[in-house]
Amino acid sequence: MKKILQRHLQLNLAAKRSAFLWGPRRVGKSYWLRHTYPDYPKIDLLQSDVFLDYSARPALLRERLIKAAKPIIIDEIQKIPMLLDEVHWLIENRGISFILTGSSARKLKRGQANLLAGRALRYEMTPLTYLEVTGFDIEDVMISGMLPPFYLSDDPHQELRSYVGDYLREEIIAEARIQNIPSFSDFLRLAALTSGELINYTNIGREAGIKTKIVREYFQILEDTLLGFRISPWSKKQNRRMIETDKFYLFDVGLSNFLIQRQPKMGTPEFGKSFEHFVLMELRAYKAYKLPDLTISFWRTTTGLEVDFILGDMQTAIEIKASKRVHETDLKILKILKQEYRVKKAILVCFETMPRQIDAIDILPWKIFIEKLWRGELVS
């Protein structure tokens, strides 16, 4: 039976400290806050009457909360950026604490909103992780993804259809003031299709029928609304010429597969690509909850040699293989990398049943890899 266990997220806030909690819509921010801090007053800007009150008169926040004794939760703060001026005043002059959630930084960046000048710590909530759930099935997750309502759903395909239709193609388009809706829909599908590949703005623009400049703007929209992120190439050069182009991933593997109507099965190339995406989701969650300064990159030469993920400054090199049996040839690129750089740990993640080691390269079943990751054994 599928069930969500305790989330990894912890807000370690001292007295009188405030926080921003960022994360895509439906990731579970509001639910988590409601159950973690049930006695904190909450202002939900997704409620139309509440939104209309505060958008018409932001000063109501100061007038209503000037004597608040407990921290205040404001949900989806980006909907009314001017409220941040009132929040700032209440923090400075009344010592009131806030937890501010947001699913988009676009309006805040565009309007040069008051981001409280370091007075609020920054936290991030990601989709669910393997250790936060029960009833986990790797093939099912490639379809449902790891957003809580979709993971738990008996019909994740229908849930994702509603999410894409009601949120991605309406709210995002409205917030970003996109005029050409068909072109953005085509772009969204192509962004999913090329998720995990080197970004080629020209090719995507040609396929979507839009200019390269617009493609760049659309990618920025996905980043601003927390629906996607870039992974940069590891940059320290030695003898080899290195690639300098980023990769782009959507924030959830189920969403990515839904947008291109892909249902990857074990043993197919599509499953291998999705499995790599899933492992990256675990790495990003670990970074968000345990080690915010951790860098996640990839290593790739201009001749096509590539290692999937590099953690830190060559602290850990990770290659992903969605296979039940690893052969010597699968270790070739990791061996080349180890010859050229001081790699502290080299790991190949796979579907073998037991861990083993060849030439100081750890071959780890994916479940053991994730358990080691969350115990802090792979990076520090």
Beta strands, then each sheet from edge to edge (+ up, - down):
strand 1: 3-4
strand 2: 18-22
strand 3: 42-44
strand 4: 72-75
strand 5: 98-102
strand 6: 120-124
strand 7: 133-134
strand 8: 228-233
strand 9: 247-250
strand 10: 296-300
strand 11: 306-311
strand 12: 316-320
strand 13: 345-350
strand 14: 356-358
strand 15: 361-365
sheet 1: 1+ 7-
sheet 2: 3+ 4+ 5+ 2+ 6+
sheet 3: 9+ 8- 10- 11+ 12- 13- 15- 14+
end
